[in-house]
């Protein structure tokens, strides 16, 4: 199938599974589509076991392979999803919570990756640097999943800003950390001029890793702000809502591709550009009519891509080699990820508590609301083939499915239960 046929099939299935969810399950839209896709996938695998001569599973594995989930998300959908999510976060709100967001998106990701990596190496016996790769790809919260749940949870504004801001930025930081570790674990396979151990040995590799991190993160932020500002200046000269919507779409698509070509963090670029357009651009560069159309357009893009992404996650079960041992490792990985997430939230909060007030529900809500999603699966699929890739892929999938379905369906009731006290900063 060509790309148009694959896209058409995904849209048709997302609509069909969404209708099944709406009529029978009544779960939140994207989560319901994931559940229906997962049930359908497991049913097909069961049918294939009963009637292997039909070769249904093999045919579907081939189709899933053609989807190239990792490339479709990391090189295409992610820029639009991050841009759409950032449009709804106000810079003033983010500035008020900058210390929490910064520490959780940097120290929190590093702490979580270290805890998960050390624990996973002990559980599986894999080399520590490879286990740290798993820690890096599973530690960031997925803004696609998190922002979808926030719409249902009705959280306090300050807490919502913390969760949304952290999920938008720790995604980009986690991706950069993943690239750095990928270059150390698999020299030559990391892309973006990943660091390799040369004549200076490990010290040279670590220095290269630090430079790569700075270039990716800082470069992505600067590029996003510059492109967002230039787009804003152009939009101030125009009063045509259709054209302005098209310009924002061009910024999201073109900016993401430009960031990849320049070797800087495309996710961070998309977030910074989206923040600037959604706040400064919306207030000073758009008419009221344009603002309504831009918000409606990107909300629709967000919903459609969310549905397609969660559908693809459900189908990725065909890319796995699941066994009882793999499921046991996956369950242990869930526990590791939750402990690491608790540390990633609690340590920054405890550091800042002498200087900021936090409601008592901040740590449990942010811990349980730190959902994993498609980005983790895409990064796991992008790993070079090795003896450890199937283990990492299976564990990642189990953690992501648990996170989206179990945590995603229960974080809103938890937030309502713990969120009755007065709002604090």
C-alpha positions in Angstrom: 0.0 0.0 0.0 1.2 3.5 -0.7 1.1 6.3 1.9 -2.3 7.6 0.8 -3.9 4.2 1.0 -2.4 3.7 4.5 -3.6 7.1 5.7 -7.1 6.4 4.3 -7.2 3.0 6.1 -6.1 4.6 9.4 -8.8 7.3 9.1 -11.5 4.8 8.3 -10.5 2.5 11.2 -10.2 5.4 13.6 -13.7 6.5 12.7 -15.1 3.0 12.9 -13.5 2.2 16.2 -14.5 5.6 17.6 -18.1 4.9 16.7 -17.9 1.5 18.4 -16.5 3.2 21.5 -19.1 5.9 21.5 -22.0 3.5 21.1 -20.9 0.8 23.4 -18.0 1.5 25.7 -18.4 5.3 26.3 -14.8 5.7 27.3 -12.9 8.9 26.6 -12.4 9.1 22.8 -8.7 8.3 22.2 -8.5 5.8 25.1 -11.7 4.0 23.8 -10.2 3.8 20.3 -7.0 2.2 21.8 -9.1 -0.3 23.8 -11.1 -1.3 20.7 -8.0 -1.6 18.5 -6.2 -3.6 21.2 -9.2 -6.0 21.6 -9.4 -6.4 17.9 -5.7 -7.1 17.6 -5.8 -9.7 20.4 -8.9 -11.3 18.8 -7.0 -11.6 15.4 -4.0 -13.1 17.2 -6.3 -15.6 18.9 -8.0 -16.5 15.6 -4.6 -17.0 14.0 -3.7 -19.5 16.8 -6.8 -21.5 16.1 -6.5 -21.3 12.3 -2.8 -20.7 11.5 -3.3 -21.7 7.8 -5.2 -18.4 7.2 -2.0 -16.4 7.9 -4.0 -13.4 9.1 -1.5 -12.4 11.8 1.5 -12.5 9.3 -0.5 -10.4 6.8 -1.3 -7.8 9.5 2.3 -7.8 10.8 3.4 -6.9 7.3 0.8 -4.1 7.1 1.8 -2.8 10.6 5.5 -2.8 9.4 4.5 -0.7 6.4 3.0 1.9 8.8 6.5 2.6 10.1 5.0 3.9 13.4 8.3 5.3 14.6 8.9 7.4 11.5 5.2 8.5 11.2 5.2 9.8 14.7 8.7 11.2 15.2 9.0 12.7 11.7 5.5 13.7 11.1 2.6 13.7 13.6 4.6 14.7 16.7 5.3 18.3 15.4 1.6 18.9 14.8 0.5 17.4 18.2 3.1 19.3 20.2 2.3 22.6 18.4 -1.5 22.0 19.0 -0.9 21.3 22.7 1.3 24.3 23.3 -1.2 26.6 21.7 -3.5 26.2 24.7 -0.8 26.9 27.4 -0.4 30.6 28.3 3.1 32.0 28.8 2.1 33.9 31.9 0.8 30.8 33.6 3.9 28.9 32.6 6.1 31.7 33.9 4.4 31.4 37.3 5.3 27.7 37.4 8.6 27.8 35.6 10.7 26.5 38.5 8.6 23.4 38.9 8.3 22.8 35.2 12.1 23.3 34.7 13.2 21.0 37.5 10.7 18.2 36.5 11.6 18.4 32.8 15.3 18.2 33.5 16.2 16.8 36.9 13.0 14.8 37.0 13.7 13.1 33.6 17.4 12.4 34.5 16.4 11.0 37.9 13.7 8.8 36.4 15.9 7.5 33.6 18.6 6.6 36.1 16.2 4.7 38.5 14.5 2.9 35.6 17.8 2.1 33.9 19.5 0.7 37.0 16.4 -1.3 38.0 15.9 -2.7 34.5 19.5 -3.7 34.1 19.2 -5.6 37.4 15.9 -7.3 36.3 17.0 -8.3 32.8 20.8 -8.5 33.1 21.3 -6.2 30.1 24.2 -3.7 30.0 23.6 -0.6 32.0 23.9 1.8 29.1 21.3 -0.1 27.1 19.0 -0.2 30.2 19.4 3.5 30.6 18.1 3.9 27.0 14.9 2.2 28.2 14.9 4.6 31.1 15.3 7.6 28.8 12.5 6.5 26.5 10.0 5.6 29.2 10.6 8.5 31.6 9.1 11.4 29.8 5.3 11.9 30.1 3.6 11.9 26.7 1.9 15.3 26.1 -0.5 13.8 23.7 -1.9 11.4 26.3 -1.5 13.9 29.2 -3.2 16.8 27.5 -6.1 14.6 26.4 -6.7 13.5 30.0 -6.4 17.1 31.3 -9.5 18.0 29.3 -11.5 15.5 31.2 -10.0 16.1 34.7 -11.0 19.7 35.4 -7.9 20.3 37.5 -7.0 23.5 39.4 -5.3 25.9 37.0 -1.9 25.9 38.7 -1.8 22.1 38.8 -3.0 21.9 35.2 -0.2 24.3 34.1 2.4 22.3 36.0 1.4 19.0 34.3 0.9 20.4 30.8 4.1 22.5 30.9 6.2 19.6 32.2 4.8 17.1 29.7 5.4 19.5 26.8 9.1 20.2 27.7 10.1 16.9 29.3 9.1 15.2 26.0 11.7 17.2 24.1 14.4 16.8 26.8 13.7 13.1 27.1 14.2 12.7 23.3 17.5 14.5 23.4 18.7 12.3 26.4 17.6 9.3 24.3 19.7 10.4 21.4 22.7 11.0 23.6 22.5 7.6 25.2 21.8 6.0 21.8 25.1 7.3 20.5 26.9 5.9 23.6 25.2 2.5 23.5 25.3 2.0 19.7 28.0 4.3 18.2 27.1 5.5 14.8 23.4 4.7 15.1 22.2 7.7 17.0 21.7 10.2 14.2 22.0 14.0 14.8 25.8 13.5 15.1 25.4 11.3 18.1 28.5 11.1 20.3 31.0 8.3 19.8 34.1 7.3 21.8 37.0 8.4 19.8 40.7 9.0 20.6 39.7 10.6 23.9 37.7 7.5 24.9 34.8 7.8 27.3 35.7 11.4 28.3 35.4 12.5 24.7 32.1 10.7 24.3 30.7 12.4 27.4 31.9 15.8 26.3 30.3 15.2 22.9 27.1 14.1 24.6 27.0 17.3 26.6 27.5 19.5 23.5 24.9 17.5 21.7 22.4 18.1 24.5 23.1 21.8 24.5 22.8 22.1 20.8 19.6 20.1 20.5 17.8 21.7 23.4 19.0 25.3 23.2 19.0 25.3 19.4 15.4 23.9 19.3 14.2 26.6 21.7 15.9 29.4 19.8 14.6 28.2 16.5 11.1 27.9 17.8 11.1 31.4 19.3 12.6 32.9 16.1 10.2 31.2 13.7 7.2 31.9 16.0 8.1 35.6 16.3 8.6 35.9 12.5 5.2 34.2 11.9 3.6 36.5 14.4 5.0 39.6 12.7 3.6 38.4 9.4 0.2 37.5 10.8 -0.1 41.1 12.2 -0.2 42.4 8.7 -3.0 40.0 7.6 -6.6 39.9 8.4 -7.8 36.7 6.6 -8.6 33.8 8.9 -8.2 31.1 6.2 -4.7 32.3 5.3 -3.7 32.7 8.9 -4.7 29.2 9.7 -2.7 28.0 6.7 0.3 30.0 8.0 0.2 28.4 11.4 0.0 25.0 9.7 3.1 25.9 7.6 4.9 27.0 10.8 4.2 23.6 12.5 5.1 21.5 9.4 8.0 23.6 8.0 9.5 24.5 11.4 9.6 20.9 12.4 11.3 19.8 9.2 13.8 22.7 9.4 14.7 21.8 13.0 15.4 18.2 11.9 17.5 19.4 9.0 19.5 21.7 11.2 20.1 19.0 13.8 18.3 20.7 16.7 15.4 19.4 18.8 12.3 19.5 16.6 9.9 18.7 19.6 11.3 21.7 21.6 11.0 23.9 18.5 7.3 22.9 18.1 6.5 23.7 21.7 8.3 27.1 21.8 6.7 28.2 18.5 3.3 27.0 19.7 3.6 28.8 23.0 4.4 32.1 21.2 1.7 31.9 18.6 -0.9 30.7 21.1 -0.3 33.5 23.5 1.4 36.5 22.0 0.2 35.8 18.5 -3.4 35.2 19.6 -3.5 38.4 21.7 -1.7 40.8 19.4 -1.6 39.2 15.9 -5.1 37.8 15.3 -8.6 39.2 15.1 -11.3 37.7 17.2 -12.6 35.7 14.2 -9.2 34.4 13.3 -8.5 33.4 16.9 -11.7 31.3 16.9 -10.9 29.6 13.6 -7.2 28.9 14.6 -8.3 27.4 18.0 -11.0 25.3 16.4 -8.7 24.1 13.6 -5.9 23.0 15.9 -8.3 21.4 18.3 -9.7 19.4 15.4 -6.2 18.4 14.2 -5.3 17.4 17.8 -8.4 15.2 18.1 -8.0 13.5 14.8 -4.3 12.8 15.2 -4.9 11.7 18.7 -7.4 9.1 17.5 -5.1 7.9 14.7 -2.1 7.7 17.1 -3.9 5.6 19.7 -5.3 3.4 17.0 -1.7 2.8 15.8 -0.6 2.0 19.4 -3.3 -0.6 19.6 -2.1 -2.3 16.4 1.5 -2.3 17.4 0.9 -5.5 19.3 1.5 -7.2 16.0 5.1 -5.9 16.1 5.8 -7.6 19.5 7.0 -11.1 20.4 5.1 -11.5 23.6 5.7 -14.4 26.0 5.1 -15.1 29.7 8.6 -13.9 30.5 8.1 -10.7 28.5 4.9 -10.0 30.3 6.5 -10.5 33.7 9.3 -8.1 32.8 6.6 -5.7 31.6 4.8 -5.8 34.9 8.0 -5.2 36.8 8.8 -2.3 34.4 5.4 -0.8 35.3 6.4 -0.8 39.0 9.8 0.7 38.1 8.2 3.4 36.0 5.8 4.4 38.8 8.5 4.5 41.4 10.7 6.5 39.1 7.9 8.9 38.3 7.2 9.4 42.0 10.9 10.3 42.5 10.8 12.6 39.5 7.9 14.5 41.0 8.6 14.4 44.7 12.3 15.5 44.6 11.7 18.8 42.7 8.6 19.5 44.8 10.5 18.9 48.1 13.4 21.1 46.8 11.0 24.0 46.0 8.7 23.5 49.0 10.6 26.1 51.2 10.0 28.7 48.5 6.6 27.7 47.0 3.3 26.5 48.4 2.0 23.2 47.0 -1.4 21.6 47.6 -1.2 18.2 49.3 -2.5 16.5 46.1 0.2 17.7 43.8 2.6 14.7 44.2 0.0 11.9 43.9 -1.9 13.6 41.0 1.3 14.4 39.1 2.7 11.0 39.7 -0.4 9.1 38.6 -1.1 11.6 35.8 2.4 11.2 34.2 1.1 9.1 31.3 3.4 7.4 28.9 2.3 7.2 25.2 3.2 6.8 21.6 6.5 8.6 21.8 7.9 5.9 24.0 6.7 3.2 21.6 8.2 5.1 18.6 11.6 5.5 20.3 11.7 1.8 21.3 10.9 0.8 17.7 13.6 3.1 16.4 16.3 1.2 18.3 18.9 -0.7 16.2 18.3 -4.4 16.0 20.0 -6.3 18.9 19.3 -9.1 21.3 17.8 -6.6 23.8 15.4 -4.7 21.4 12.5 -7.3 21.8 12.8 -7.1 25.6 12.8 -3.3 25.6 9.9 -3.1 23.0 7.7 -5.5 24.9 8.3 -3.8 28.3 7.7 -0.4 26.7 4.4 -1.5 25.2 3.1 -3.1 28.4 4.0 0.1 30.4 2.3 2.4 27.8 -0.9 0.3 27.5 -1.2 0.2 31.3 -0.5 3.9 31.6 -3.0 5.0 29.0 -5.8 2.7 30.0 -5.5 2.3 33.8 -3.9 5.6 34.8 -5.7 7.5 32.0 -9.1 6.3 33.2 -8.5 6.8 36.9 -6.5 10.1 37.1 -9.6 12.3 36.7 -11.5 10.7 39.6 -8.2 10.9 41.7 -7.8 14.5 40.8 -11.4 15.3 41.8 -11.0 13.4 45.1 -7.7 15.2 46.0 -8.5 18.5 44.3 -11.2 19.9 46.7 -8.9 22.1 48.7 -8.3 25.8 47.9 -6.0 26.6 45.1 -2.3 27.2 45.9 0.6 28.3 43.7 
